[in-house]
């Protein structure tokens, strides 16, 4: 079962096991991204919104 799900989603079997375990333990909330370690963001959300607002449009589809 895990192998078929992993192939369908293009992820490893261990990833599927982790997701299923998180769902079993906490339901849908278990599938949400958790905070990650690393350097904190340099700019706040208002700067990111301003940058996106100045973009000329959506990037071209490169697929």
N, C-alpha and C positions, 0 to 999 in steps of 0.2 A: 504494500500500500504506500509506504513512504517513498519508495523508489519511483513509482508512477507519478506521484505528486511532484517530486523533485524534477523529474524529466519534463513534465508539463509546464512547470514554472521556470525551468532553467536555473535551479539552485541546487545546492548539495542536500543529501539526505539528512545530514546533521542540522542544517538550517530548518528543514521541515520538522524534525523532532523538536527543535527549540521552540518553534512557533506553536506546535501542538501542545507542548508542555506549558507554555505561557498562557495559551487559551484555556487549557484545562484548569489551571490554577486561579486565573483572574477573569476569565471570560473575555469579552471584546476589549476591555481595558488592558488586558495583558498583551494585546497586539499593538498598542500605541508605542511610538518611539520614546525611549527614556532619555534623560539628560545624559550627555556624553562628556567625557573628560576632555581637556585640552584648553588652549588659550581662549579667554572670553572674547566675544565680538568687540571689535574696535569702534564700531559705529552703531547707533541705536536704530530702531525701526523707522524713525522719521527720515533719516538719511537714506536708507534703502528705498523707501517709497519715493523720495525725490529723484533718485537715480533712475528708477523704473519709469517715473513719469516723464523724464527727458528722453527716453529711448524712442526712436522713430517708429517702431512697430515691432511685431513679432519677428524673431529670426527666421530666415528662410529654412525650409525643411531640407535637411541634408541627407535624409535617409534614402 
